């Protein structure tokens, strides 16, 4: 066989491989779309049946030809680069680069460990240090700590900035921070925390963390208080139980604290909002890129008409804003505190069919019942009340909390 014929046969072989890859790509993406649909159904976020649209996109021969460059670069690097190469690391970096190019902080690729950590946090129990975090001003900020968790025990506080974990700076990358702080291995982590002008070094050991997302008590004879820290898969059940417990203790009005609640599952948010909103009223609706609209309606509840104040701050986000927006629009609650975060988009997480991690993808925008999308805008309170510097410096008590005190003032007036 001549050199020319040999080269020709190699090219034919490459074409067969690429053709196989293109077919496999269609199968994987369609399978991913179906899996995504099933996953969405589990979490109550139902979307239009667009599997055929996604399939058509990836049948585009021009797109297949374009992505041949990716394989070409990979082959050239393996052939030519004079140094160590890890094919898995290159693949992960290529995928993350593709996803990051969208410029959407909520759409992310997760490797297998990161995806596992995300799903375990939704389930309500996991191994970690017990903090809720959010990205703000390109920093990872602690929203709150889980009661009796490892972070609380070593003195980590709300509004602390996590600068680095085991020497790796995290910037504003919450997914990176989570992947470093969570894991099956019981391990002591070295954290650098920024607190105001201070840079503090702390060691905290991972442990089994149970996310107790609901706590409550009576604040006097007639006013109850419930704090919800996240909308995990047990949120509604725990919230409803606490609501009924306080009603039996004589509660006639409620302070509902959603401060530093970064969100969670839409199904749980809808059920909790339903406690205060008449049956069949729209709690929220979503619209995707294909103009498919899905309405989420109230199932009715046991606290309709109860005087209610919702507490918010700059870390009240996502599912918390769905609840806050619906209660505001139906005039079912008075909002006290500061403007909410402003996250008006919905994501769905799903595992890749290949088994190489998962995606969390922004697939729609959500709207309040009045038709407002609050993304990058937030919800303004009816009464703006800031926690003053003295309150933040001193050991916290509800009696010193100016936002709770304003809520009590409003509710006592309504109960007269």
N, C-alpha and C positions, 0 to 999 in steps of 0.2 A: 504494500500500500504506500502510495506517494505521500509526501508531507502535506500536499494540497488536499488529497482525499482524507487524510487523517484529521486535518483541521475541519474539513467539511462535516465529517462524522461527529466530531466534538460539538460543533454548532447545532447539529440535529439533536444530539443528546441533550444539550442545554435547553433547546426549544421544548423537547418532551418534558423535561423537568419543570420548566416554567409553566407549561400547559397544565401539568399536574398540580402545581402550586396554585394556579389561578382557580382550578376547579375546587381544590381543597379550601381555598379562601372563601368561595361562595358557600360551601357546606358549613364551615365554621361560623361565618357571619350570620347565616340564616339560623343555625342552631343557637347561636348566641342571642339572636333576636327572640326566638321562641322561649329560651330559658329566661330571658329578661322579662318577657310577658308573664311567665309563671311566677317569677320572683315578685314582680310588681303586684300581682294578685294577692300574694301572701301578705303584703304590707298595705293593701287597700288602695294603692295608687294605680288606677286602671287607665290604660292608654289605648289609642286607636290601633287597629290591626294593620300595621304598616310593614309587615315582614316582606311583602312583595315589593315595596318601594326600596327597602334596603337591598334586596337581592338584585334589583335592576341597576342600582348604583354600582355594585361590585361586578356586574357583567360588562361594565364599560371597559372595552379593550384598551382605550387610551390610558385609563388609570393603571391597568395591569402593566402596560409598557413603561409607564412613568416609574413605578415602584421597582422595576428591574434594576434601577440604579442602586437601590439599597443593597441588593444582593451582590451587585458588582463591586461596590465599595467594601463590603464585608469580605468577599473573596480576595480582593487586592490587598487588604490589610493582613489577612492570614498568610498570604503568599509572600508579601514584601516586608512587613513591619519587623524590625530587628529588636524584639523585646517580648515580654510575656503578654499573652492575649488570653482572655477568658471569654469564650463565645457567649456564655449566658449573661455575663456582665454587659457585653456589647449589645445584646438583644434588649435587655432591660433598659439600657440608656437610650436606645433608638426609639423604643415605644414611649418612654417618658418624654423624650424630646418631641415626638409627634403630638402627644396629648398637651404638653406645656405650650406648644405653639398656638393653641386656641386662646390663650390669655385668660382662661376662666379658672379662678382659684378653686372652684368646687368640682371641676371635672378632673379626675386624677386616675392614673394607672397605679395599681398596687401589686407588688410582688406577692407571692403566696403567703408569706409571713404577715405582711401588712394587711392583706385582705382578711386573714384569719383574725387578726387583732380587731379590725373594724367590726366584724360580725360578732365577736365575743362581747364587745362593748355594748352592742345593741341588745344582747341577751340579758344583760343586767348583772352578770358576774364574770370576773376575769382576774388574771394575775397582772398587777401593775402597781402604781404608787398611789392611785386614788385622787386624781385631779381632773377637773373639767377645764379644757383650754380652748382658746379661740385665737385667730390671727387678727392682729390690729396694729396698724402703722408698721407693717413688716416685722412684727415681733410676735412670739408665742406668749400669750398672756393667760395666767391662771384666772379662770372665772370663779371657781369655788373648789373647795376640797371636800372629799367624801368623809362623812363623820366617822371618826375612829380609824381612818385609813392611814397608811404609812406616811403620806405627805403631811397630813394634819399633825401627826405625832411628832414630826421633826421640826414643825413650825412654819411650813410653807403656807402662804396666805393668799387670799384673793387679791388680784391686781399685781402680784409678783410676775416678773418677766423671766421665762426660762431661756437663758442665753445659750447654754450648752449642756449636753449630756455625755458623760464619759469623754470629754475633750472635743466632741463634735458640735460645732455651732449649728443651731437650727434655724436662725433667721426668723422668717415668718412662716416656715413650713410645718404646719401642724401634723401632717402625715408622717414626716420624718421624726418629729418629736415623739409621736405616739409609738412608732415602730421601735424607737430606742428605749422608751420607758416601759413598754409592755412586753411580755414574753413568758413562756412556760417556765423558764429557769428562774429559780429564786436567786437573785443576784443583787449585790449592793452597787448602786449607781452614784457616780459623782456628778452633782449638778452645780452649775454656776447660775445664781439667781440675781437679777437686778431688782432692787427695791428702792425706788427713788434714785438718789445719787450713789447708793451703796451697791457694791458687787460682793455677794455673799456666796461662799462655798458651802455646800451641804451634801451629806451622804444620806441616801435613803434606800432602804432595802425593799425590793418588790415583795408583794405578798398577795394572798387571796383577797380580792376586793369584792364586796357585795354592795351593789349600787342601791342604797336605800333612797329612792328619789322623792319620797313624800314624808313630810313631818308636819305635825299640827298640834294645836292646843287652843284652849279658850283664853281670850284676853278680856277678862271680866265676865259678867254674868250672861251677856247676850251676843257678844261678838267673838267669832271664831277666827283662827289664823291657820292657813295651810300654805306651806312652801313646797313648790315642785321644782326639782333641780334638773330633770330631763324627762323626755317622753320616750322612755324605753318600753319594752314589750309588756311590762307589768304596771305601767303608770296609771292607766284608767282604773284597774282593779284596786290598786292601793289608794288612789285618790277617792274613789267612790266609798271605800270602806271608812276612810278618815272622815269624809263628809257626813256619813250616816252616824258615825261615832259622836261627832261634835253636835249634831242635831239632837241626839239623845241627851246631851249635856245642857240643852237649852239654847243652842245657837239660833239666832234669828237674822244675823248678818255675817258677812265673811270678808276677811282680808285675804286675797289670793296673791301670793308672792311669786312672781315669775322673773325676778331679778337674777341675772347671771344664768338663766336657763337658755342654753344654746340650741334647743330643739330636739328632734328625734323623729319618731314615726308619725306619719300623718293620721293613721287610723286612731292612734291614741289621742292625738290632739282633737280630732273630730268628736270622739266619745266624751272627752272632758268638757269641751265647749257645749255639747248637747245637754249637759246637766242644767244649763242656764238659758238655753235657746229653744223656743217652741219647735215641736216636731215638724219635719219637712221643710223648714227654713234652710236656705243655703248658708253653709258655714264658710266655704271657700269654693272656688272653681279654678281649674287649670286649663291652659291653652298651650298646645305644643306647636312645633314648627310647621305642621301641616294643617293648622287651624282646627284641630280636633279639640272640642271642649268636653270636660268631665266635671260634673257637679258633685260636690260632697255635701250631703244634707244632714240636718240634725235628726237624731233618733228620739229626741225628747229626754227629759230627765226629771229629777226630784227637787231641783232648786230654782225652778223658773220663778221670777219675780222677787227672789231674795235680794235684799240690798247687798251690793257687791262692789268692792274696790280692788282693782288689779294694780300691783306694784311692778314697775318696769325700770330698766336702766339700759345703758349702751350695749350690754351683752345679752339682752333679751332678743332672741333671734329665731328666725325660721318658723318651726312649729309653734313656738311661743307667740310669734307675731300673728300667726293664723288665728289663734285663740283670742288674742288681744284685739285684733282687727274686727273679728266677728262680734265680740261683746260690745265693742265701741259702736259699730254700725247699727246694732239693734238697740242701742242705749240700755243695754243690760248691765253695764258696769261703768264706774268712774275710774279713769286712769290717772294714777299718781306716780310721780318719780321723774325720770328723764327720758329723752327720746330713745326709741329702740334701735337695734343694730341696722336694720334695713336689708334683710335677705329675703327676696321675693321670688326665688327660683327653687325648683324641685329637682332632686337627684334620685337616681336609682342605682344601687350597687348590684353587680352580678359577677359571678365567677366566669372566667373565660373557658370555653369548651375544651381548649387545649390543656387546661389545668395549670397554666403558667400565670397564676395570679388572677386579678379581677379589675374591673373598671367601676368607677363611680361617675356617672354621667349626668349632666344637667339636661333634662329632657323637656321641661316646660316651665312656664311662669305661672305663679298662682296669684289670685286676685281676692280681695275682700268682697263681702256680699254687695257692697256699693259699687264695685268695679275698679277699685284702686289697686295698682301694683306698687308695692312699697320698696321694691329693690333699689338699694343705694339711697333710699329716702328715709325709711323708718316711719314710726308712728309717734306723733307728738302726744304727750300726756295732756289730760284736761287741767291738771294742776302740776306745774313744774316745781319739783322740790329736790334740791341737791343735798346730798349728805355732806355736811361741812367737815373741814379738816380735823377739828377736834374729835368728831365722831369716828373718823377713820384711824386716828392715832390711838385712841383709848381702846381698852378691851370692850368688845361689842356686847351690848345688851339691847333687847327690843325696846326697853324703856327709854333709851337714849336715841333711838332711831327716829329721825325727824320725818321720814317718809311714812313709817308705820303710824306715828303720832298724827300726821295729817289724815291718814286713812281712818283712824279712830274718830277724829273730829267730824269727818264727813258722815260716817255711819251712825254715830250717836245723834247727829242732827236728823238723819233720815228716820231713825227709830222713835223720835219724839211723837 
